């Protein structure tokens, strides 16, 4: 398990593991995408779902109805020596995407110094900072785009 960031939660809050399969089932009112073998993120459930909610809000502010947004999960492995803003290791990328103007493209890293401009919105930046995310970015094309947050994987995949 990765070290947890201190969060303002009640003394009765006990972090629960986040199951990607359960998350996608719970969000079945959205379009979903996933690999055949999903990895679960090593995260605090409360801050993870707060961030996911803000990501969905950003997608809806781009002119999408909830059912038009896509929630997708990707397994990502960064090999030693290839790390950059994303450290080496196994990670889980969570993306909310849809149509609309997603410019400007932005990145956020736990290791980078804070910038004067918030990462997409002030609420989204507060949520990503409070979460266990290690990296985030937006991408934009002619008429669509999305926002991705990356987290450490809970357990290494079986070889």
Kinemage of the C-alpha trace (Angstrom):
@kinemage 1
@onewidth
@group {chain A} dominant
@subgroup {mainchain}
@vectorlist {calphas} color= white
{ca unk a 1} P 0.000 0.000 0.000
{ca unk a 2} L 1.206 3.493 -0.743
{ca unk a 3} L 1.468 6.071 2.027
{ca unk a 4} L -1.746 7.992 2.467
{ca unk a 5} L -2.041 11.748 2.381
{ca unk a 6} L -3.678 13.222 5.441
{ca unk a 7} L -7.284 14.056 4.620
{ca unk a 8} L -9.996 15.832 6.551
{ca unk a 9} L -12.234 12.864 7.232
{ca unk a 10} L -14.247 11.958 10.254
{ca unk a 11} L -12.610 9.737 12.864
{ca unk a 12} L -15.129 7.089 11.783
{ca unk a 13} L -13.880 6.931 8.199
{ca unk a 14} L -11.987 3.781 7.347
{ca unk a 15} L -10.608 3.648 3.828
{ca unk a 16} L -12.064 0.877 1.681
{ca unk a 17} L -10.336 -0.645 -1.357
{ca unk a 18} L -11.589 0.674 -4.677
{ca unk a 19} L -12.594 -2.071 -7.107
{ca unk a 20} L -12.438 -0.913 -10.722
{ca unk a 21} L -15.038 -3.498 -11.749
{ca unk a 22} L -17.472 -2.269 -9.085
{ca unk a 23} L -16.790 1.376 -9.965
{ca unk a 24} L -17.564 0.775 -13.632
{ca unk a 25} L -20.749 -1.130 -12.730
{ca unk a 26} L -21.834 1.698 -10.430
{ca unk a 27} L -21.288 4.191 -13.276
{ca unk a 28} L -23.093 2.131 -15.928
{ca unk a 29} L -25.230 5.163 -16.807
{ca unk a 30} L -22.061 6.427 -18.525
{ca unk a 31} L -20.268 4.793 -21.422
{ca unk a 32} L -17.437 2.690 -20.028
{ca unk a 33} L -14.212 1.178 -21.299
{ca unk a 34} L -11.685 -1.138 -19.735
{ca unk a 35} L -9.047 -3.745 -20.535
{ca unk a 36} L -9.943 -7.403 -20.103
{ca unk a 37} L -7.806 -7.588 -16.946
{ca unk a 38} L -8.176 -4.485 -14.797
{ca unk a 39} L -5.924 -3.439 -11.968
{ca unk a 40} L -7.326 -1.684 -8.932
{ca unk a 41} L -5.837 1.624 -7.746
{ca unk a 42} L -4.137 1.933 -4.358
{ca unk a 43} L -6.162 4.890 -3.113
{ca unk a 44} L -8.212 6.328 -0.290
{ca unk a 45} L -11.793 5.709 -1.439
{ca unk a 46} L -13.197 9.008 -0.173
{ca unk a 47} L -10.699 11.255 -1.951
{ca unk a 48} L -10.710 9.030 -5.064
{ca unk a 49} L -14.474 9.339 -5.533
{ca unk a 50} L -14.390 13.073 -4.770
{ca unk a 51} L -11.861 13.486 -7.602
{ca unk a 52} L -13.877 11.258 -9.939
{ca unk a 53} L -16.940 13.397 -9.240
{ca unk a 54} L -15.044 16.572 -10.126
{ca unk a 55} L -13.771 14.940 -13.334
{ca unk a 56} L -17.360 14.118 -14.309
{ca unk a 57} L -18.444 17.702 -13.544
{ca unk a 58} L -15.690 19.000 -15.855
{ca unk a 59} L -16.988 16.725 -18.628
{ca unk a 60} L -20.545 17.939 -18.142
{ca unk a 61} L -19.390 21.566 -18.244
{ca unk a 62} L -18.061 20.816 -21.726
{ca unk a 63} L -21.678 20.396 -22.906
{ca unk a 64} L -22.142 16.662 -22.349
{ca unk a 65} L -25.069 14.940 -20.716
{ca unk a 66} L -23.986 12.349 -18.175
{ca unk a 67} L -24.810 9.436 -20.508
{ca unk a 68} L -22.654 10.958 -23.266
{ca unk a 69} L -19.476 10.849 -21.177
{ca unk a 70} L -17.117 7.864 -21.242
{ca unk a 71} L -15.461 6.567 -18.077
{ca unk a 72} L -12.493 4.395 -18.934
{ca unk a 73} L -9.735 2.581 -17.080
{ca unk a 74} L -6.293 1.760 -18.443
{ca unk a 75} L -3.457 -0.258 -16.920
{ca unk a 76} L -0.127 1.561 -17.332
{ca unk a 77} L 3.364 0.241 -16.653
{ca unk a 78} L 6.283 2.666 -16.669
{ca unk a 79} L 9.569 0.788 -16.925
{ca unk a 80} L 12.585 1.794 -14.826
{ca unk a 81} L 14.623 4.318 -16.776
{ca unk a 82} L 11.574 5.519 -18.720
{ca unk a 83} L 10.073 7.512 -15.889
{ca unk a 84} L 9.505 11.219 -16.272
{ca unk a 85} L 6.652 12.963 -14.557
{ca unk a 86} L 5.188 9.487 -13.926
{ca unk a 87} L 7.339 7.288 -11.687
{ca unk a 88} L 8.371 3.774 -12.659
{ca unk a 89} L 5.896 1.081 -11.681
{ca unk a 90} L 2.363 -0.135 -12.313
{ca unk a 91} L -0.385 2.471 -12.399
{ca unk a 92} L -4.107 2.769 -13.076
{ca unk a 93} L -5.317 5.614 -15.313
{ca unk a 94} L -8.928 6.777 -14.912
{ca unk a 95} L -10.277 8.920 -17.779
{ca unk a 96} L -13.497 10.856 -18.281
{ca unk a 97} L -13.939 11.929 -21.895
{ca unk a 98} L -16.550 13.381 -24.191
{ca unk a 99} L -17.253 15.938 -26.858
{ca unk a 100} L -16.679 19.657 -26.489
{ca unk a 101} L -13.817 22.079 -26.055
{ca unk a 102} L -11.270 20.643 -23.610
{ca unk a 103} L -8.598 23.261 -24.283
{ca unk a 104} L -6.155 24.255 -23.083
{ca unk a 105} L -4.344 20.969 -22.616
{ca unk a 106} L -2.824 20.853 -19.139
{ca unk a 107} L -0.773 18.554 -16.934
{ca unk a 108} L -0.533 18.173 -13.167
{ca unk a 109} L 2.099 16.303 -11.187
{ca unk a 110} L 2.400 15.735 -7.468
{ca unk a 111} L 6.113 16.463 -7.824
{ca unk a 112} L 5.734 19.718 -9.800
{ca unk a 113} L 5.527 23.095 -8.153
{ca unk a 114} L 2.099 24.697 -8.003
{ca unk a 115} L 1.288 26.966 -10.923
{ca unk a 116} L -0.653 30.206 -10.936
{ca unk a 117} L -3.393 28.624 -13.057
{ca unk a 118} L -5.455 25.848 -11.450
{ca unk a 119} L -5.462 22.401 -13.002
{ca unk a 120} L -8.659 22.788 -15.082
{ca unk a 121} L -10.771 24.246 -12.220
{ca unk a 122} L -10.003 25.204 -8.630
{ca unk a 123} L -12.329 22.446 -7.368
{ca unk a 124} L -10.683 19.812 -9.566
{ca unk a 125} L -7.215 20.907 -8.485
{ca unk a 126} L -8.221 20.739 -4.805
{ca unk a 127} L -9.624 17.234 -5.355
{ca unk a 128} L -6.548 15.933 -7.183
{ca unk a 129} L -4.186 17.388 -4.569
{ca unk a 130} L -6.206 15.730 -1.766
{ca unk a 131} L -6.260 12.388 -3.597
{ca unk a 132} L -3.573 9.741 -4.080
{ca unk a 133} L -3.162 10.699 -7.746
{ca unk a 134} L 0.409 10.918 -8.981
{ca unk a 135} L -0.249 12.589 -12.343
{ca unk a 136} L -3.086 14.143 -14.293
{ca unk a 137} L -3.565 15.576 -17.755
{ca unk a 138} L -6.168 16.804 -20.185
{ca unk a 139} L -6.170 16.093 -23.896
{ca unk a 140} L -8.098 17.848 -26.641
{ca unk a 141} L -8.852 17.086 -30.274
{ca unk a 142} L -10.967 18.995 -32.800
{ca unk a 143} L -14.315 18.302 -31.130
{ca unk a 144} L -13.624 16.121 -28.091
{ca unk a 145} L -11.244 15.528 -25.238
{ca unk a 146} L -10.875 14.220 -21.746
{ca unk a 147} L -9.200 14.324 -18.388
{ca unk a 148} L -7.067 11.544 -16.914
{ca unk a 149} L -5.800 10.944 -13.383
{ca unk a 150} L -3.189 8.269 -12.674
{ca unk a 151} L -2.828 6.311 -9.435
{ca unk a 152} L -0.457 3.624 -8.175
{ca unk a 153} L -1.798 0.095 -8.766
{ca unk a 154} L -2.879 -1.704 -5.593
{ca unk a 155} L -1.135 -4.976 -6.370
{ca unk a 156} L 1.344 -5.853 -9.060
{ca unk a 157} L -0.197 -7.734 -11.979
{ca unk a 158} L 0.504 -11.449 -12.201
{ca unk a 159} L 3.063 -12.356 -14.845
